[in-house]
């Protein structure tokens, strides 16, 4: 595994919320979350510890931490009271590909 994926590490701020409500409908987010989320500009911090990508998302209402293995192994994460599973892996050029339900 190369080091190209490390370019994603750092602090990120949302500048656009285009299609967020549609995505939240697909994730079965509660109505109030779907209506409020497009107005929020969450701050995200991404860091890496070996083959794990840590993502912290902070809004005025909630902070969420996710630890995602980037070695292609299965992982589970909770969002809106539901458990989602998926996998993530580093592709050529350092891109991180994710897939799941």
Helices and strands as residue ranges (DSSP letters): G 4-8, E 10-13, H 20-26, H 31-37, E 43-49, E 52-58, E 63-69, E 71-79, E 82-90, G 92-94, E 96-100
